[in-house]
Every structure is written in structure tokens, then in C-alpha cells.
Amino acid sequence: MGFWDKVKNIFKKDKNKDTNNLEEQIQKKNEENRIWNADKESEFDAKLNKTASGFSKIIDELQIAYSKNEFSNDFYEQLIDSLVGLDIGYIASEKIADAVKNEVIRNNINDFEKVLEILIDKLVVYYIQDTNVDTSINISKDRKTNVMVVIGANGVGKTTTIAKLTQFYKNLGHKILLVAGDTFRAGAVEQLKVHANKIGVDIVTSDKIGEDPAAVTYKGIKKGYEEEYSLIICDTSGRLQNKVNLMNELTKIIKQIKRFDESAPHEILLVLDATVGQSGLSQAKSFNEAAGVTGIVLVKMDSSSKGGIVLSIKDQFNIPVKLIGYGEGLNDIAEFNLEEYIKNLVKNININNNKK
């Protein structure tokens, strides 16, 4: 049995009542949303080679350093350092390494491949823990009008992400209205207009430069509900997480949306740059406090050799990474799939069991 076949068995284990049939849940969601076809899987793997290389590099280093399969305290210290280097975070890395150590000692394991299987197992368990593993976007054709708000710091790639989401949901048959709520950044409205025209969807913009974003959002939401658009996607001004007034403005925008539908927004997606590492956690904290983030869109995954931020965000805030962005093309976006993510991490690993 190949190494990935062994890792796949990890996903089939009965961890707890929330993670039973994880593989079936993922498959069902993917079929419903038509995201993980063969072409998408191949493209995803190719784009995330840098992340895979980063993980395989630390495994290679561990194998070289502990060629005699002597798993001393030094091994676990290096394992912690390696996981921290992947942006998993020190607390989570320490807990994962301790869990690996306890199982290795309990079962008297002295084979590196088995230790690696345990490590993958602990990564999966730590991500899932006792929470819902559903990473699907809460956009339903059974709901007359869906509202999605996209937020994030300056320059993170919100507008490009909105274009990708618009293309994806248009392909699924949604009638889409864009709301250009970024009224402060020069060129933001024009940039979104270009995307709207290219994709072929309607857009609501401000009447004047610097118009109150909440007023623009109100106008857009009103049009969207009155004219029965099935999906309204609202852009917002880029914000620095330490600017209190801007964060209060974001709270005001959410309140305006709720005037039309108390259940809306149905998704509040925070766009984070995978290359910024642990500083992304402070962004997640501030935006979550201001707006109640429902999911993360992790972009520039094709440029990151780390990727552990996926686990850090889920660990600290219980906010799932729902989408992965991995390129500039309109189709370079996919629903986060834990099994595919782990498969990508381990695909370049070569286990050498013949070391002396």
C-alpha cells in the first residue's frame, strides 16, 4: 500500500460524531457545487506545488536528522520548530507534537513512516476537533436572494476574489448583482465595473467620489431584493485592522443589510493573503469582532511555501477556510477540501526505510 493510500485511511476513521463519514460529506458537497472535477483537482495540485514542497522539505530534514529512527526529545523539538515554520503557530504545533509523541511512546513505534502517518492523523484531528467540518458556501438557490459581503485589508486581493466568485456563481446559474462599496480607493469602482462588464453581470456604484459606503450598500441591497437577484455580492473598502473608525463603518454596513433581511448577510468572507503568515491572525481577529466572519478566502496559495495558516485560523477563531485562491485567472479558485489539501502536502514525500 502506497503512503497516500495509508493517509487516506486516516480520513475514514471514526473520530467522533461530528467527523463520521467525512469523506462522504466532502464528496457530496463537491458534487453539489461542481467544484472538484478531475481538471480542477489537477490544476489545484499544480498550483500548490510550492506549499507541498515546503512540507516535504521539513519531512526530509527530519528524516536526515533522525536517520536511525531515534525519536528523542530533540526530534519533537525540531518537529515543533518545523510546524511553526509552516505558520501553524507555536501553541498548535506544540500540541500536535505532544500528541504524536504520546502515541509513538504508547505504541513503541520506531519507524519513521509510521510516525509520519501519526503526524498527518494529528493534523487532521486538530483541524476538525469537535467542530463542524462543512466548508461549503452558504449560498442556496432555494433562497430567493442571497447576500455575500467580501472584506479584507488594503491590497489583499478583494476585487479579484469578487470577480472569481462572480464568475463561479454565474456559471452555476445565479442572477448576480455587484455592489461597489469601496468608495475610497482610487480606481476601485472602475476596476469592479470592468470585471462586471467582462463577466456580464449588473453593478451598483456610488453617485459621487467618497460617498458613504453604507449608503451605497443600502442602494445596492434595495435594488437586489426588489428586482429579485439571486445573489448580491458586496465589495467593501480595504481596512487596516487597527483603524477603529473603519471597523465601525463595517459594522454599520452589516446593519444596513439586515434592514432588508435579518438573516443576511448569508456569508461574510474575509480575504487573507497566505504569504503574510501569522500576521493574518490579527486581521482575522479584528475583522471577526467587527463583522462576524463566516469564512476565510485564503489567496496567493500558489505563492506560499507554508500554508499552515489554514490550521491556525481554525484553531484560534473556529472560522473555517472556505475557499482557496491560487492564481490570477477568473477560474483560479476552489472550495477548501481538507483531504485534497493534505494530499497536496504529502505528495512529494519520499520515505526512506533503508537508512542505516
Residue pairs with C-beta under 8 A, 6 or more apart in sequence:
3 113
3 116
3 117
3 346
3 349
3 351
4 343
4 346
4 347
6 117
7 117
7 120
7 342
7 343
7 346
8 339
10 117
10 120
10 121
10 124
11 22
11 23
11 124
11 338
11 339
12 23
13 121
14 20
15 22
15 125
15 128
16 130
18 128
18 130
18 131
18 132
18 133
19 128
19 133
22 128
22 133
22 338
22 339
23 339
25 133
25 134
26 337
26 338
26 339
29 134
29 135
29 136
29 335
30 36
30 335
30 337
32 136
33 136
33 137
33 172
33 335
34 172
35 334
35 335
35 337
36 334
36 335
36 337
36 340
40 334
41 340
43 332
44 324
44 326
44 334
44 340
44 344
45 52
45 343
45 344
45 347
47 301
47 302
47 326
47 327
47 332
48 301
48 302
48 307
48 326
48 344
50 302
50 303
50 304
50 305
51 301
51 304
51 305
51 306
51 307
51 344
51 345
52 344
52 345
52 346
52 347
52 348
53 305
53 348
54 86
54 304
54 305
54 306
54 307
55 86
55 307
55 345
55 346
55 348
55 349
56 345
56 346
56 347
56 348
56 349
56 350
57 305
58 82
58 83
58 85
58 86
59 116
59 349
60 349
60 350
61 78
61 82
62 75
62 78
62 79
62 82
62 112
63 112
63 351
63 352
63 355
65 75
65 78
66 75
66 112
67 355
67 356
68 355
68 356
69 110
69 111
69 112
69 355
71 101
71 104
71 109
71 110
71 115
76 97
76 98
76 100
76 101
79 93
79 97
79 100
79 119
80 90
80 93
80 94
80 97
83 92
83 93
83 96
83 97
83 308
84 90
84 93
85 306
86 306
86 307
86 308
87 277
87 278
87 306
87 307
87 308
87 309
87 312
88 96
88 308
88 309
88 311
88 312
89 278
89 281
89 308
89 311
89 312
89 315
89 316
91 315
92 126
92 311
92 312
92 315
95 126
96 119
96 122
96 123
96 126
99 122
99 125
99 126
100 115
100 118
100 119
100 122
103 109
103 118
103 122
104 115
104 118
109 115
109 118
111 353
112 351
112 353
113 351
113 353
116 349
116 351
120 342
120 346
123 311
123 342
124 338
124 342
126 311
126 315
127 310
127 311
127 314
127 315
127 338
128 338
131 314
131 318
133 320
133 338
134 320
135 295
135 320
135 321
135 322
135 335
135 336
135 337
135 338
136 322
136 335
137 148
137 267
137 295
137 322
137 323
137 335
138 146
138 266
138 267
138 294
139 146
139 148
139 169
139 174
139 231
139 266
139 267
140 146
141 173
141 174
141 230
143 230
143 266
144 228
144 230
145 224
145 225
145 228
145 229
145 230
145 231
145 232
145 261
145 264
146 174
146 230
146 231
146 232
146 264
146 266
146 267
147 221
147 224
147 231
147 232
147 234
147 257
147 261
147 264
147 265
147 266
147 267
148 165
148 231
148 232
148 233
148 234
148 265
148 266
148 267
148 268
148 269
149 234
149 236
149 253
149 254
149 257
149 265
149 267
149 268
149 269
149 291
150 158
150 161
150 162
150 165
150 233
150 234
150 235
150 236
150 269
150 271
150 297
151 158
151 236
151 239
151 250
151 268
151 269
151 270
151 271
151 287
151 291
151 293
152 158
152 238
152 239
152 270
152 271
152 272
152 283
152 287
153 238
153 239
153 240
153 241
153 283
154 185
154 238
154 239
154 240
155 238
156 238
156 271
156 272
156 273
156 299
157 271
157 273
157 299
157 300
157 325
158 182
158 235
158 236
158 238
158 271
159 182
159 188
159 191
159 192
159 195
159 235
160 299
160 325
160 328
161 269
161 271
161 297
161 299
161 323
161 325
161 333
162 178
162 192
162 195
162 233
162 235
163 192
163 195
163 198
163 199
163 330
164 325
164 330
164 331
164 332
164 333
165 233
165 323
165 333
166 176
166 178
166 195
166 196
166 199
166 201
166 233
167 199
167 330
167 331
168 331
168 333
169 176
169 231
169 233
170 176
170 199
170 200
170 201
174 230
174 231
175 228
175 229
175 230
175 231
176 201
176 202
176 229
176 230
176 231
176 232
176 233
177 201
177 202
177 203
177 204
177 220
177 223
177 224
177 227
177 229
177 231
177 232
177 233
178 192
178 195
178 196
178 201
178 202
178 203
178 204
178 220
178 232
178 233
178 234
178 235
179 203
179 204
179 216
179 217
179 219
179 220
179 221
179 224
179 232
179 233
179 234
179 235
180 188
180 189
180 192
180 193
180 203
180 204
180 205
180 206
180 216
180 220
180 235
181 213
181 216
181 217
181 220
181 234
181 235
181 236
181 237
181 253
182 188
182 189
182 192
182 213
182 235
182 236
182 237
182 238
183 189
183 206
183 209
183 210
183 211
183 212
183 213
183 216
183 237
184 210
184 213
184 237
185 237
185 238
188 235
188 237
189 205
189 206
192 203
192 205
192 235
193 203
193 205
196 202
196 203
199 330
202 229
204 216
204 219
204 220
204 223
205 216
206 215
206 216
213 236
213 237
213 249
213 253
214 249
214 252
214 253
214 256
217 234
217 253
217 256
217 257
218 256
218 259
220 232
220 234
221 232
221 234
221 256
221 257
221 259
221 260
221 264
222 260
223 229
224 232
225 260
225 261
234 253
234 257
234 265
236 250
236 253
237 246
237 249
239 246
239 247
239 250
239 287
240 246
241 247
241 282
241 283
241 285
241 286
241 287
242 286
247 286
247 287
247 289
247 290
248 290
250 287
250 290
250 291
251 290
251 291
254 265
254 268
254 291
254 292
257 264
257 265
258 264
265 294
267 294
267 295
268 291
268 292
268 293
268 294
268 295
269 293
269 294
269 295
269 296
269 297
269 322
269 323
270 283
270 284
270 287
270 288
270 293
270 295
270 296
270 297
270 319
271 296
271 297
271 299
271 325
272 280
272 283
272 284
272 296
272 297
272 298
272 299
272 309
272 313
273 280
273 299
273 300
274 280
274 298
274 299
274 300
274 301
274 303
274 304
274 306
274 307
274 309
275 300
275 303
275 304
277 306
277 309
278 309
278 312
280 309
280 313
281 309
281 312
281 313
281 316
284 293
284 296
284 313
284 316
284 317
284 319
285 316
285 317
287 293
288 317
288 319
293 317
293 319
294 319
294 322
295 319
295 320
295 321
295 322
295 323
296 313
296 319
296 320
296 321
296 322
296 323
297 321
297 322
297 323
297 324
297 325
297 333
298 309
298 310
298 321
298 323
298 324
298 325
298 336
299 324
299 325
299 326
300 325
300 326
301 307
301 324
301 325
301 326
302 326
302 327
307 341
307 345
310 321
310 336
310 341
313 319
313 321
314 320
314 321
320 336
321 336
322 335
322 336
323 333
323 334
323 335
323 336
324 333
324 334
324 335
324 336
324 341
325 332
325 333
326 332
326 333
326 334
